[in-house]
Amino acid sequence: MERNMKAAVIYEAGRPDVLRIEECPIPKPQQGWVLIRVKAFGLNRSELFTRQGHSPGVKFPRILGIEATGIVEEAPGGEFQRGDVVATAMGGMGRSFDGGYAEFTCVPAGQIQKLQTKLPWDVLGGCGEMLQTAYGSLFNALQLKQGEKLLVRGGTTSVGLAAAAIAKNHAVTVVSTTRNPKREELLKKSGASIVVIDDGSIAQEVRKQTGGEGVDKVLELVGTTTLLDSLQCVAAHGIVCMTGMVGDSWALKDFSPMDAIPTSVCLTSYDGGPRAFMNTPLQEMVHQIEEGTLPVSIGKTFRLDEIVEAHTTMEENRAGGKIVVLP
């Protein structure tokens, strides 16, 4: 007898209300795949872009969701045991095959991390993609080192808050930005030593706050709307990494590299895939969260049948941290 599950299905691009809660068959895992009972999943802006129609490679109908945490229900290949607590992300989830916006999801065994943890699902559910993106941006793309100064442009995003906390634990001085002065306490609680109010042009203030030369590294999470200014915040031989696009702008018009990129400053990007997720020391960071040495900010939680409201909250940047959905 076929078993069904609840899932948020999208048939066409549009506003948040194009996400529909439906009864769907529970997927059957083939050899090398694992069926996970989803206990929580975080929302990500790439899912927002897909919902809006900016991911031409994604065919509808589709169950979105590039990450999920939960319990192993079935693993035909024996890679995991039934009941294992796991996290998964990337690798085509919610794009080339159905993702985590459901009570069950089926994913390749090679993109799943088993975790030993007592964290509640609302916290654990926000960790996978958020920590992978923050960690990979800092240590893969930016090659962050102890004693350096880091600017997190878009500091109140979930990745920005996580990156500040991770960087502080590695003896890095963190400068975080926000457009809202009321968020200063949140940023400092998450690891920022210096908070800069972002009016779109902060290079002069950043240099003033960091001794005149600027920062060593910049994690750009706002996107192309602030990227050119972020390049002016960096000291010689520094690196700017563009990871996020909360500014909802995908490209630079009339980009002139010789004018935009200061001499000896490097510009790179980060877009982690399944290998990056598997190389993320997720177990170590989950333990740090349990010990209270790595603060994470879960902004709001929703039920699966509140997915439209959850997407609206993400689109309007009202969460103040990671949005987590509990099926």
MARMIPA-578456 format. One line per field, with one value per residue: residue number from 1; residue in one letter; x, y, z of N, C-alpha, C, CB in turn. Coordinates in steps of 0.05 Angstrom, whole numbers. Glycine has a CB too. Layout:
# residues N
n <- [NUM ...]
res <- [A ...]
n.u <- [X ...]
n.v <- [Y ...]
n.w <- [Z ...]
ca.u <- [X ...]
ca.v <- [Y ...]
ca.w <- [Z ...]
c.u <- [X ...]
c.v <- [Y ...]
c.w <- [Z ...]
cb.u <- [X ...]
cb.v <- [Y ...]
cb.w <- [Z ...]
***
This chain:
# residues 327
n <- [1 2 3 4 5 6 7 8 9 10 11 12 13 14 15 16 17 18 19 20 21 22 23 24 25 26 27 28 29 30 31 32 33 34 35 36 37 38 39 40 41 42 43 44 45 46 47 48 49 50 51 52 53 54 55 56 57 58 59 60 61 62 63 64 65 66 67 68 69 70 71 72 73 74 75 76 77 78 79 80 81 82 83 84 85 86 87 88 89 90 91 92 93 94 95 96 97 98 99 100 101 102 103 104 105 106 107 108 109 110 111 112 113 114 115 116 117 118 119 120 121 122 123 124 125 126 127 128 129 130 131 132 133 134 135 136 137 138 139 140 141 142 143 144 145 146 147 148 149 150 151 152 153 154 155 156 157 158 159 160 161 162 163 164 165 166 167 168 169 170 171 172 173 174 175 176 177 178 179 180 181 182 183 184 185 186 187 188 189 190 191 192 193 194 195 196 197 198 199 200 201 202 203 204 205 206 207 208 209 210 211 212 213 214 215 216 217 218 219 220 221 222 223 224 225 226 227 228 229 230 231 232 233 234 235 236 237 238 239 240 241 242 243 244 245 246 247 248 249 250 251 252 253 254 255 256 257 258 259 260 261 262 263 264 265 266 267 268 269 270 271 272 273 274 275 276 277 278 279 280 281 282 283 284 285 286 287 288 289 290 291 292 293 294 295 296 297 298 299 300 301 302 303 304 305 306 307 308 309 310 311 312 313 314 315 316 317 318 319 320 321 322 323 324 325 326 327]
res <- [M E R N M K A A V I Y E A G R P D V L R I E E C P I P K P Q Q G W V L I R V K A F G L N R S E L F T R Q G H S P G V K F P R I L G I E A T G I V E E A P G G E F Q R G D V V A T A M G G M G R S F D G G Y A E F T C V P A G Q I Q K L Q T K L P W D V L G G C G E M L Q T A Y G S L F N A L Q L K Q G E K L L V R G G T T S V G L A A A A I A K N H A V T V V S T T R N P K R E E L L K K S G A S I V V I D D G S I A Q E V R K Q T G G E G V D K V L E L V G T T T L L D S L Q C V A A H G I V C M T G M V G D S W A L K D F S P M D A I P T S V C L T S Y D G G P R A F M N T P L Q E M V H Q I E E G T L P V S I G K T F R L D E I V E A H T T M E E N R A G G K I V V L P]
n.u <- [17 12 45 31 54 59 76 107 92 113 86 91 128 129 96 101 54 50 69 44 11 9 -14 31 62 105 174 211 271 327 383 440 416 381 326 298 266 240 255 266 279 320 306 329 359 369 327 285 298 292 237 218 229 280 315 330 344 314 260 189 131 159 187 215 276 339 364 361 346 341 315 340 302 303 355 376 426 456 487 473 440 373 340 385 410 413 441 433 450 450 476 437 389 321 324 346 323 269 266 276 227 185 153 183 245 287 353 420 467 518 519 505 511 522 502 518 481 445 416 358 308 294 339 381 361 372 425 456 462 472 518 554 559 578 626 654 660 692 740 754 745 760 806 816 854 882 882 871 831 763 710 642 595 530 513 471 445 430 474 514 513 527 578 606 608 637 685 703 714 760 798 795 785 723 684 620 564 502 439 405 407 387 401 451 465 451 489 538 532 535 587 614 662 663 613 585 543 507 503 507 555 610 665 703 689 698 753 770 752 785 839 859 881 845 807 828 799 737 671 622 556 511 514 517 500 529 580 623 636 652 699 733 742 784 849 915 931 888 825 763 702 647 588 533 468 430 414 386 405 435 477 531 527 561 613 678 736 789 781 748 770 818 889 926 887 843 787 736 690 638 606 581 581 559 607 634 598 603 655 653 663 616 597 634 622 569 575 602 561 526 558 557 595 593 552 488 439 373 322 264 213 171 113 104 57 55 87 82 78 127 162 148 166 221 231 220 260 254 267 312 353 365 313 272 236 190 168]
n.v <- [-24 43 96 162 231 298 355 414 439 467 494 533 594 650 691 682 651 613 566 504 464 395 326 276 219 180 180 125 97 81 36 63 110 148 148 199 218 279 325 378 437 487 552 580 631 619 585 620 651 611 601 649 646 650 609 577 525 492 450 453 414 418 398 442 460 458 433 391 364 306 240 177 137 95 58 28 11 4 44 77 70 55 106 137 202 254 302 337 367 407 384 378 376 395 418 389 343 325 363 385 407 377 320 276 261 241 225 223 179 196 250 261 275 241 254 263 286 327 371 412 403 451 483 450 442 490 490 462 480 534 536 508 544 590 571 550 595 628 598 569 601 654 643 651 674 668 727 763 816 818 836 831 838 852 834 817 776 705 673 712 723 672 667 709 689 641 661 693 654 636 672 721 789 817 857 878 893 931 957 975 1008 986 933 926 904 850 836 842 805 760 757 801 852 904 947 972 1020 1012 1051 1044 1064 1053 1049 1088 1094 1042 1037 1077 1055 1012 1025 1051 1025 988 926 856 815 808 787 785 792 819 831 850 902 927 911 938 980 949 928 971 971 940 922 923 865 838 800 795 762 744 719 720 746 783 832 825 832 810 820 863 924 952 939 954 926 945 995 983 944 948 955 896 873 818 787 741 685 645 584 533 463 393 367 406 412 361 365 401 413 394 364 378 433 431 408 450 487 462 465 518 552 569 612 610 639 630 654 653 604 559 520 467 475 529 550 589 637 634 639 691 720 711 736 789 800 795 762 761 724 654 622 569 510 465 405]
n.w <- [0 -18 15 38 42 70 32 6 -54 -116 -175 -212 -224 -179 -130 -57 -47 -87 -69 -51 -4 -6 -11 -23 -54 -12 -25 -55 -36 -77 -88 -57 -44 7 50 86 145 152 201 209 170 141 112 51 11 -42 -53 -52 -97 -136 -131 -149 -202 -222 -232 -283 -296 -263 -263 -261 -239 -172 -110 -68 -32 -8 33 93 157 198 211 194 154 118 87 35 18 63 85 127 191 209 243 253 266 220 173 112 49 -10 -75 -115 -90 -85 -134 -182 -165 -119 -58 10 30 57 90 84 52 -3 -14 -43 -13 -7 6 58 127 187 253 322 371 418 408 401 349 322 327 307 256 230 220 179 120 131 166 133 90 115 139 94 62 94 104 59 11 29 58 113 170 236 277 237 207 194 152 154 109 110 159 192 168 166 153 158 214 233 210 236 288 282 262 304 342 320 333 305 288 283 240 232 190 189 169 205 265 312 312 331 381 374 334 362 402 372 357 334 339 324 300 241 214 157 102 50 31 60 64 80 135 154 147 182 231 235 240 196 150 131 126 127 101 67 74 31 33 18 -36 -106 -102 -63 -71 -99 -64 -21 -39 -33 20 35 56 25 -12 8 9 -23 -17 -52 -31 -17 -37 -16 -30 -76 -127 -185 -221 -242 -274 -329 -311 -293 -285 -277 -254 -212 -178 -129 -133 -122 -91 -82 -115 -104 -104 -72 -74 -48 -59 -55 -40 -12 30 55 72 112 180 211 255 295 301 316 366 391 392 427 473 482 461 409 385 354 313 311 276 266 272 236 218 170 141 143 104 64 93 118 74 57 101 97 47 59 95 151 193 228 236 223 187 204 188 214 199]
ca.u <- [0 28 42 33 66 54 98 102 98 111 80 98 142 112 97 102 30 51 76 19 14 -6 -8 47 73 132 192 224 300 341 410 457 400 372 301 300 242 249 246 269 296 323 301 352 351 369 300 269 303 279 208 212 233 307 332 318 349 296 235 166 129 182 188 240 290 366 375 342 356 320 322 341 279 310 379 379 455 468 506 463 421 347 341 408 405 430 437 440 447 461 476 413 364 303 330 344 304 254 282 269 202 166 156 204 261 304 377 443 480 544 516 492 528 510 508 512 473 420 404 330 306 293 366 395 350 383 454 469 471 482 545 570 564 596 653 668 667 714 765 761 747 775 831 818 874 881 893 862 806 743 686 618 576 505 519 447 435 436 502 530 514 543 606 618 613 658 710 712 726 787 815 793 770 700 669 595 547 473 426 388 423 376 412 479 468 450 514 559 526 542 616 625 675 657 589 583 516 511 487 515 582 622 694 717 684 712 782 772 748 805 866 866 888 823 806 842 781 709 651 601 531 490 515 529 493 549 606 643 644 666 727 748 746 804 877 931 933 864 807 734 688 618 573 505 455 405 406 370 417 452 499 541 526 584 635 705 754 813 773 733 786 843 914 934 863 831 758 729 662 635 581 588 566 558 634 638 581 615 681 647 663 590 596 649 608 545 584 607 535 517 575 553 617 586 524 474 414 350 305 236 205 144 104 104 33 59 109 78 85 156 176 143 184 248 232 220 283 243 271 332 367 356 285 270 209 187 146]
ca.v <- [0 68 115 190 251 326 369 440 435 490 487 556 615 672 701 659 634 591 541 491 440 373 299 264 193 180 169 99 99 61 31 87 133 145 161 213 230 306 337 407 446 516 565 592 651 606 574 644 657 591 606 673 640 657 585 565 497 478 445 449 417 410 403 457 454 448 421 379 348 287 213 157 118 71 60 2 4 -1 66 87 54 67 121 156 231 262 327 336 393 411 361 376 376 416 430 367 324 337 369 381 419 355 304 257 267 219 238 205 173 210 278 261 273 231 272 256 312 329 397 410 404 478 493 433 446 514 489 450 498 559 532 501 568 608 559 548 623 638 583 560 624 676 633 667 665 681 754 781 832 809 852 816 858 838 819 806 752 681 666 733 718 648 673 725 672 623 676 701 630 632 695 741 812 818 881 870 916 930 983 982 1011 970 906 927 885 823 831 839 780 738 756 826 871 931 948 995 1024 1011 1069 1038 1074 1050 1044 1107 1088 1017 1043 1092 1037 990 1035 1066 1009 971 898 836 799 816 768 801 777 836 826 869 929 939 898 957 993 930 926 994 968 920 929 911 836 827 785 799 739 748 694 724 766 792 857 817 841 788 827 890 937 968 933 959 914 962 1017 974 927 961 940 875 862 795 783 714 679 619 570 506 440 371 361 427 405 338 374 420 399 400 352 395 458 424 405 477 500 449 474 546 568 578 621 611 655 621 677 646 577 556 493 463 488 558 555 615 658 632 651 719 731 711 756 816 802 801 740 766 699 633 612 540 499 440 390]
ca.w <- [0 -21 37 30 60 63 19 -7 -82 -133 -202 -229 -209 -170 -102 -38 -47 -107 -55 -43 12 -19 -5 -44 -46 0 -45 -48 -41 -91 -77 -56 -35 34 56 112 156 157 226 206 148 140 87 38 -9 -68 -57 -59 -125 -153 -130 -165 -230 -230 -235 -307 -297 -246 -277 -243 -210 -156 -81 -63 -7 -13 58 112 179 207 220 172 153 103 72 23 15 89 92 152 205 214 268 254 262 197 159 84 35 -37 -92 -132 -74 -91 -160 -201 -153 -98 -35 38 38 59 113 77 28 -11 -25 -45 13 -6 14 84 150 211 275 349 383 433 402 391 319 311 325 288 229 218 220 156 98 142 175 110 74 130 142 68 53 110 104 32 -7 41 71 137 189 262 279 215 209 175 149 145 97 112 184 206 154 182 147 170 243 238 203 257 311 275 259 331 354 308 340 284 295 264 236 219 182 189 162 228 290 334 310 341 403 362 321 381 416 354 352 322 357 313 283 223 202 128 86 22 27 87 62 97 163 160 150 206 253 235 241 172 126 123 136 111 86 67 66 19 33 6 -65 -125 -95 -45 -76 -107 -40 -4 -50 -23 48 39 55 4 -11 20 -8 -20 -27 -55 -25 -16 -54 -4 -44 -98 -153 -194 -238 -243 -300 -337 -292 -303 -265 -271 -237 -188 -160 -122 -138 -103 -77 -97 -114 -109 -97 -59 -79 -39 -68 -36 -29 9 53 69 83 134 206 223 282 313 306 331 393 401 398 452 495 486 451 382 385 328 316 297 276 269 264 224 211 141 129 143 86 50 112 121 50 58 122 85 25 71 113 178 211 249 239 205 188 205 186 228 187]
c.u <- [18 23 46 46 56 79 89 111 94 107 88 112 123 117 97 78 29 59 50 25 -4 2 7 56 101 151 205 253 311 368 427 442 389 346 303 273 250 237 248 285 297 315 326 344 352 341 281 273 290 249 201 217 260 326 321 324 331 269 212 148 154 176 215 254 318 379 353 358 334 332 321 317 287 336 385 408 469 487 499 444 395 348 365 398 424 423 447 436 460 459 452 387 347 306 328 327 291 270 268 242 180 171 177 220 280 329 400 458 506 543 501 513 512 520 501 506 447 407 375 329 306 320 382 387 361 412 467 480 483 511 564 578 583 624 668 676 691 740 773 765 764 801 837 838 871 894 885 837 787 719 664 598 549 505 495 434 443 465 521 534 531 573 620 626 636 685 720 725 754 804 817 777 748 688 644 579 517 463 410 404 412 387 440 483 469 477 537 556 536 572 629 638 668 632 589 555 520 492 493 543 596 652 710 714 698 741 787 771 770 834 876 871 865 825 822 824 753 691 627 576 507 490 525 521 513 577 628 654 660 695 745 754 770 832 891 934 909 846 778 720 658 604 543 494 429 396 390 379 438 477 507 539 551 607 662 725 777 806 761 750 813 867 920 911 851 801 752 699 661 607 585 569 567 586 640 622 594 641 677 647 638 587 610 634 582 552 590 581 524 532 571 575 614 557 512 447 392 329 276 232 176 138 104 80 34 81 106 86 116 171 172 162 213 251 233 242 274 250 291 349 356 327 286 242 210 163 129]
c.v <- [25 87 144 208 278 338 395 438 461 482 509 577 637 680 677 640 614 565 529 466 418 347 287 236 196 167 142 101 76 56 56 112 127 161 173 223 258 316 367 413 477 527 580 610 639 594 597 651 637 595 630 669 646 633 570 535 480 475 440 428 407 415 417 447 442 436 408 365 329 261 194 138 92 77 33 -8 0 21 78 67 69 81 139 184 241 290 324 363 391 386 357 375 400 430 409 344 337 340 367 393 397 339 282 267 245 231 217 203 190 240 281 258 262 248 259 282 309 356 393 414 432 491 477 437 471 513 481 469 524 557 525 526 586 597 558 575 633 624 571 584 646 669 649 656 680 708 773 796 824 828 833 836 844 821 807 783 727 672 686 729 694 653 689 707 653 637 685 678 624 656 716 764 817 846 873 895 910 957 993 984 994 941 904 906 856 817 826 813 756 738 781 843 900 929 974 997 1028 1029 1065 1047 1075 1048 1062 1101 1062 1022 1058 1074 1016 1000 1047 1049 993 943 880 821 811 793 784 784 793 832 849 898 943 929 918 973 975 926 948 992 951 931 915 881 823 813 792 775 746 721 698 746 775 819 852 828 820 796 857 901 954 964 937 949 932 985 1006 959 941 943 921 864 840 794 755 710 651 608 541 485 417 364 381 421 382 345 393 404 404 388 369 421 454 421 432 492 488 459 504 564 578 586 620 625 644 643 670 617 577 526 491 476 518 566 581 638 658 645 681 733 732 733 784 820 809 781 746 741 679 625 582 531 471 425 376]
c.w <- [0 3 26 51 52 52 8 -36 -97 -162 -222 -211 -201 -142 -83 -40 -70 -94 -43 -26 0 -6 -29 -35 -33 -19 -35 -55 -57 -78 -79 -48 -7 37 84 120 165 183 225 181 149 113 77 15 -38 -74 -64 -88 -144 -154 -147 -195 -240 -233 -259 -310 -280 -260 -256 -255 -195 -126 -76 -37 -11 11 74 134 188 215 196 175 139 87 60 21 41 98 120 165 209 242 271 250 240 188 131 71 7 -55 -109 -116 -81 -118 -182 -191 -129 -72 -8 47 40 84 109 53 22 -25 -27 -18 16 2 41 106 174 234 302 364 399 429 394 361 308 309 304 259 215 213 193 135 109 151 152 94 89 132 115 58 68 105 77 14 4 54 96 157 215 262 257 223 187 175 139 135 94 137 197 191 171 177 159 200 249 232 224 281 306 274 287 345 343 312 318 294 274 264 221 212 185 181 186 254 313 334 321 363 393 349 340 397 398 347 341 344 350 296 267 211 172 113 56 15 53 87 80 127 171 164 175 231 256 233 215 147 115 133 117 92 88 58 57 17 22 -24 -81 -118 -77 -51 -83 -83 -22 -13 -40 7 55 38 32 10 4 -1 -2 -32 -28 -52 -27 -34 -42 -15 -69 -125 -161 -209 -235 -271 -305 -317 -305 -282 -257 -252 -211 -168 -154 -128 -115 -86 -95 -93 -121 -102 -83 -65 -73 -50 -47 -25 -7 34 69 82 107 160 222 251 302 320 321 361 406 408 424 476 500 476 423 381 357 333 298 299 282 260 254 221 180 128 131 124 71 68 116 98 49 78 111 64 36 92 141 199 234 255 220 209 186 204 198 217 208]
cb.u <- [-19 22 63 5 97 45 111 116 79 136 50 74 165 84 73 104 6 70 97 3 6 0 -34 71 76 132 215 210 315 345 423 469 377 393 277 321 230 241 263 283 285 352 277 372 369 390 291 277 334 285 200 229 213 319 331 330 377 292 237 151 104 207 185 234 274 384 391 324 367 300 303 367 255 287 403 366 469 483 505 450 432 324 340 429 408 426 452 424 461 490 480 415 371 305 358 372 319 228 292 289 193 170 130 193 276 289 386 462 487 558 502 472 541 517 494 536 471 425 420 312 282 275 381 392 321 377 463 452 447 465 546 555 538 584 650 649 643 707 764 739 719 758 854 790 903 895 923 857 812 734 689 607 587 500 531 427 447 417 507 519 486 532 607 599 587 653 705 688 708 784 843 780 788 680 686 579 553 463 408 366 422 345 411 486 445 428 520 559 497 527 622 604 706 681 563 605 501 508 492 496 582 610 703 708 654 707 792 751 721 800 884 890 911 822 777 857 781 705 643 610 524 495 488 520 465 543 603 633 620 652 726 733 721 801 891 959 959 848 812 724 692 611 581 497 449 409 431 341 429 436 493 570 500 577 632 709 764 825 752 711 791 842 937 956 842 844 744 747 644 640 571 587 577 547 655 631 553 618 698 620 688 568 607 677 603 531 610 623 515 520 604 548 642 592 521 470 419 339 306 217 210 142 76 104 8 66 112 48 71 165 165 114 183 254 208 193 302 213 281 319 365 374 268 284 200 184 156]
cb.v <- [0 82 109 201 250 342 352 464 413 508 482 568 627 665 719 669 651 599 547 484 445 373 282 282 174 164 189 76 102 69 8 91 139 155 141 237 213 325 326 419 437 524 586 571 675 584 559 667 659 563 611 696 655 677 567 579 492 492 420 477 403 426 377 487 436 471 442 359 365 284 204 142 131 63 70 2 25 -26 88 115 45 46 102 148 247 242 351 314 416 420 337 352 377 437 443 357 297 321 396 393 441 336 291 228 294 199 261 215 144 208 294 237 300 201 299 241 333 325 411 432 389 496 492 404 448 537 470 431 503 568 511 481 582 612 530 535 642 636 561 542 635 690 636 669 670 663 752 765 863 780 876 798 868 820 837 828 749 658 664 760 715 625 688 747 656 609 701 712 607 625 686 729 837 797 903 851 923 922 979 960 1040 969 897 955 888 821 854 863 777 741 734 842 868 943 946 994 1048 982 1098 1052 1102 1026 1047 1136 1086 996 1059 1114 1024 971 1013 1081 990 970 889 817 770 841 748 811 768 866 818 863 929 932 879 977 1005 903 926 1020 955 897 922 924 828 849 754 826 715 761 684 731 754 795 873 826 870 770 821 893 955 998 904 990 888 972 1034 956 899 969 960 885 884 769 803 694 679 620 575 505 430 346 362 455 397 315 386 434 408 388 323 402 473 399 387 493 495 419 469 552 551 556 649 582 685 594 691 665 557 570 486 433 477 567 532 618 655 603 638 725 714 684 753 821 823 803 716 776 689 608 625 529 498 444 370]
cb.w <- [25 -47 59 23 59 88 -3 9 -95 -130 -205 -243 -226 -174 -96 -11 -47 -130 -32 -68 42 -49 2 -52 -71 28 -51 -64 -15 -121 -93 -83 -55 54 54 110 180 133 249 232 120 146 90 28 -8 -70 -32 -40 -130 -142 -101 -155 -246 -211 -209 -332 -288 -218 -295 -239 -199 -165 -64 -62 10 -23 74 97 203 185 243 172 139 83 90 -4 0 89 71 149 233 213 291 233 289 174 174 69 51 -35 -75 -148 -44 -70 -160 -208 -145 -92 -38 54 18 34 121 71 31 -30 -6 -67 16 -31 -8 86 157 216 272 363 362 463 379 405 311 329 352 296 230 235 240 144 80 166 197 92 67 158 153 48 57 139 124 20 -13 61 51 151 177 283 279 190 209 182 130 168 69 87 203 211 125 175 117 165 255 220 176 265 318 247 242 347 351 278 348 258 297 272 219 237 153 217 138 231 298 331 281 351 424 341 303 401 422 329 335 307 356 297 301 201 216 118 94 4 13 100 34 91 168 138 125 208 251 213 248 177 133 92 138 129 96 48 90 -9 61 13 -75 -153 -82 -16 -99 -128 -25 -4 -81 -29 60 19 82 1 3 34 -4 -35 -9 -83 2 12 -82 26 -51 -94 -151 -212 -267 -232 -303 -338 -282 -308 -274 -297 -251 -197 -173 -93 -143 -85 -71 -88 -134 -93 -122 -29 -109 -9 -95 -50 -51 -2 45 49 62 130 222 205 281 301 280 320 394 381 375 450 489 514 453 361 396 316 309 309 249 254 287 197 223 134 142 172 66 42 139 125 24 66 147 72 7 84 103 176 197 275 268 210 165 230 156 259 167]
***
